[in-house]
Amino acid sequence: MELIMDKWVKPSVDISKWEFYDLSCKERDATNDQVLKDAVAAGARIGSIFKEPTITPTKEQMASMGLTKALGSPNGLMRRGWNGITISRDTIHIPGIELGFKRPVLFERHAVGGEYGAGWKKVGKGRVLTTFFPESMDEGKPIIVDGREVKDDRSCVVVYDNPLDNVEDLAHIFFQRCLEAKVVPYVVTKKTVFKWQEGFWQIMKEVFDADYKGDFLKAGLLEKTHGELQHLISDAATMQIIRWTDGGFGMACHNYDGDMLTDEVAQVHRSPGFITSNLIGKREDGALIKEFEASHGTVADLWHAHLRGEETSMNPLGMVVALLGAMDHSASLAQDPQLLQVTQHFTKCCQAAVYAAFRSGKGTRDMAGPEGQTTEQFVNWVAEELGRRLESADGAKLADIVEEETAKPVVKVSRKFRRNYKVDEGKMQAMFARFDTDGNGKIDFEEFVELALELGIAPLEDEAIIAEMEHQEHKADLEAARGRVRRWASIEEPRLI
């Protein structure tokens, strides 16, 4: 980011009003986390945040850095401080290059509630009573949420809440983005078993039917879902993500499901470095607070190689897309048309220059192979291309990239170039031989069908997809009923708690 700021941003952008906060572990430790609190307060005031990758240190890292106390992840404080609604995680696409999904995949992950804020305790045999006390005792008496007998010596009792007050906001953000991107919306829950998740689905559907259904029908985006907003049980969603490689869909879901499913999306779409991660919250004046970061997390291996004086080839695509998004949102909040125009000219030119590097074979080695650019070479090449585009009146237009690339075959970059490529090719040979049933060294269509069926990636007909979804929900309902029967049968003396 120092290279990018020095070579791309500072020569062309006035950053005198930008505010910077050091969220390194050492600075957080030295200030007793005051720097994090200051950063959150600034983010709420400014409304547009770019966050570089941070770490939650392990015990070993605490010792190596000389930290005096354990530090938690900064993300929870940020989500609370910015009234977090959703974490949008979408696929990044480079025109002319196939990364994984051919068309955009959009995700909304509810930013609050669920297991992440859970309270828990290891317990033995006994009884557990969960009681809700109204904020004002005038509003009513305490309510027993759950009571049960713990019959095992080693149990873990977990308690968490799942707020639904801002799901309407999430719904509007999700459906508006799906319409703009022209993708099919799906709502994902495990409501058949976790009955408390029913409210999430109901709110999403109510908003959809009232405000968006007509627009989606007019756009022809509900043909595969029989003209309705489709619910997907989370089990089915995991299967469809690896099948729907054409892309063109969006999913909205609870916090934990969103974390897991977007990791799956990242793997299909090459790596987490090609996925956005934008936290959306709301200020008291109703304006949206947006925090942009790269979803890939840290790249400690490359950093340590750099410190050793070794050559690195760091792909900054995720961070760059996040930085440009934060700049655009900041300019839009300023409500200054001239500032917005100047900012967008820079961000579009920068995006086009980065894309041009990858398309011309001047990308980093995870994309271009051993002949790819080093970290410094890539930054320098983009800086020169950016300068040319900024001087051109139409340099910010991405249409020229799209038109140029549609006339060429789509380039599919080998995943072998990734630095974490650790595939056992011997086992791959054994797998190939297992499906090459006639031993001719080739996989014909029938053998390919068997391979796809066994791996669970064979695409289904539209009607079969709907039927599979319904089957998954029915199966989950049945398992839930069996669970209730087992629980009832385990109680020796049924009693009202």
BELQUIBEL-V428916 format. One record per backbone hydrogen bond with DSSP energy under -1.0 kcal/mol. CO is the residue of the C=O (numbers start at 0). NH is the residue of the N-H. E is the energy in kcal/mol with one decimal. If there is no record, write none. Layout:
CO;NH;E, CO;NH;E
//
This chain:
0;4;-2.9, 1;5;-2.5, 2;6;-2.9, 3;7;-2.5, 3;8;-1.6, 4;9;-3.0, 8;11;-1.8, 8;12;-2.3, 14;17;-1.6, 23;27;-2.4, 24;28;-2.5, 25;29;-2.4, 26;30;-1.8, 27;32;-3.1, 28;31;-1.0, 30;33;-1.6, 32;36;-1.8, 33;37;-2.7, 34;38;-2.1, 35;39;-2.3, 36;40;-2.2, 37;41;-2.4, 38;42;-2.4, 39;43;-2.1, 40;44;-1.7, 41;45;-3.2, 42;46;-2.6, 46;289;-2.3, 48;291;-3.2, 57;61;-2.5, 58;62;-1.9, 59;63;-2.4, 60;64;-2.1, 61;66;-2.5, 73;77;-1.9, 74;78;-2.7, 75;79;-2.1, 76;80;-2.7, 77;81;-1.9, 78;83;-3.5, 79;82;-1.3, 84;110;-1.8, 85;279;-3.1, 86;108;-1.7, 87;277;-2.5, 89;275;-2.9, 93;96;-2.3, 95;410;-2.5, 103;247;-1.8, 104;90;-1.8, 105;250;-2.2, 106;88;-1.6, 107;252;-2.4, 108;86;-2.2, 113;116;-1.2, 114;117;-1.8, 118;158;-3.2, 120;156;-2.5, 122;154;-2.4, 125;149;-3.5, 127;147;-2.2, 129;144;-2.5, 129;145;-1.4, 131;142;-2.8, 135;138;-2.2, 142;131;-3.7, 145;129;-3.2, 147;127;-2.7, 149;125;-2.4, 154;122;-2.7, 156;120;-1.8, 158;118;-3.0, 160;113;-2.0, 163;166;-1.4, 165;169;-2.0, 166;170;-2.8, 167;171;-2.2, 168;172;-2.3, 169;173;-2.8, 170;174;-2.8, 171;175;-2.1, 172;176;-1.9, 173;177;-2.5, 174;178;-2.2, 175;179;-2.2, 176;180;-2.2, 177;182;-2.1, 183;249;-2.9, 185;251;-1.9, 186;231;-3.2, 188;233;-1.7, 189;192;-1.6, 189;193;-3.0, 192;194;-1.4, 193;196;-2.6, 194;197;-1.8, 196;200;-1.3, 197;201;-2.5, 198;202;-2.4, 199;203;-2.1, 200;204;-2.6, 201;205;-2.4, 202;206;-2.2, 203;207;-2.2, 204;208;-3.1, 205;209;-1.9, 206;210;-2.4, 207;211;-2.4, 207;212;-2.3, 211;215;-2.3, 212;216;-2.5, 213;217;-2.4, 214;218;-1.8, 215;220;-2.4, 216;219;-1.2, 221;226;-2.8, 224;227;-1.4, 229;186;-2.0, 231;188;-1.6, 232;236;-2.0, 233;237;-1.8, 234;238;-1.0, 235;239;-2.5, 236;240;-2.2, 239;243;-3.3, 242;244;-2.0, 243;246;-1.9, 244;101;-1.9, 247;183;-2.1, 248;105;-1.9, 249;185;-1.5, 250;107;-2.5, 251;187;-3.0, 252;109;-2.6, 253;257;-2.4, 254;258;-1.7, 255;259;-2.2, 256;260;-3.0, 257;261;-1.9, 258;262;-1.2, 259;263;-1.5, 260;264;-2.3, 261;265;-2.3, 262;266;-1.7, 263;267;-2.1, 264;268;-2.4, 268;270;-1.3, 270;273;-2.0, 271;274;-1.4, 273;91;-2.7, 274;294;-1.2, 276;292;-1.8, 277;87;-3.2, 278;290;-2.8, 279;84;-3.3, 279;85;-1.5, 280;288;-1.5, 282;285;-1.9, 286;282;-3.3, 288;280;-3.2, 289;48;-2.5, 290;278;-2.5, 291;50;-2.8, 298;302;-1.8, 299;303;-2.7, 300;304;-1.8, 301;305;-2.3, 302;306;-2.3, 303;307;-1.5, 304;309;-2.6, 305;308;-1.7, 311;374;-2.4, 315;319;-2.8, 316;320;-2.6, 317;321;-1.8, 318;322;-2.7, 319;323;-2.7, 320;324;-2.0, 321;325;-2.3, 322;326;-2.0, 323;327;-2.3, 324;328;-2.3, 325;329;-2.3, 326;330;-2.1, 327;331;-2.0, 328;332;-2.1, 329;333;-1.3, 335;339;-2.6, 336;340;-2.2, 337;341;-2.4, 338;342;-2.7, 339;343;-2.6, 340;344;-1.8, 341;345;-1.8, 342;346;-2.7, 343;347;-2.4, 344;348;-1.8, 345;349;-2.7, 346;350;-2.5, 347;351;-2.5, 348;352;-2.2, 349;353;-2.3, 350;354;-2.4, 351;355;-2.4, 352;356;-1.7, 353;357;-1.6, 354;358;-2.4, 355;359;-2.0, 356;361;-2.4, 357;360;-1.1, 362;372;-2.7, 363;366;-1.8, 363;367;-2.5, 364;368;-1.5, 368;371;-2.4, 373;377;-2.6, 374;378;-2.1, 375;379;-2.3, 376;380;-2.6, 377;381;-2.5, 378;382;-2.0, 379;383;-2.0, 380;384;-2.2, 381;385;-3.2, 382;386;-2.1, 383;387;-1.9, 384;388;-2.1, 385;389;-2.6, 386;390;-1.4, 391;394;-1.1, 393;396;-1.6, 397;401;-1.9, 398;402;-2.8, 399;403;-2.0, 400;404;-2.5, 401;405;-2.1, 404;407;-1.5, 410;97;-3.2, 413;416;-1.1, 414;417;-1.4, 417;420;-1.6, 422;424;-1.1, 423;427;-1.7, 424;428;-2.1, 425;429;-1.8, 426;430;-2.4, 427;431;-2.7, 428;432;-2.5, 429;433;-1.7, 430;434;-1.5, 431;435;-2.0, 434;436;-2.1, 435;438;-1.7, 443;447;-2.5, 444;448;-2.5, 445;449;-1.9, 446;450;-2.1, 447;451;-2.8, 448;452;-2.5, 449;453;-2.3, 450;454;-2.2, 451;456;-2.0, 460;464;-2.1, 461;465;-2.0, 462;466;-2.3, 463;467;-2.5, 464;468;-2.4, 465;469;-2.3, 466;470;-2.3, 467;471;-2.5, 468;472;-2.1, 469;473;-2.4, 470;474;-2.9, 471;475;-2.2, 472;476;-2.3, 473;477;-2.3, 474;478;-2.5, 475;479;-2.3, 476;480;-2.2, 477;481;-2.4, 478;482;-2.3, 479;483;-2.0, 480;484;-2.1, 481;485;-2.7, 482;486;-2.3, 483;487;-2.4, 484;488;-2.6, 485;489;-1.3, 487;490;-1.2
//
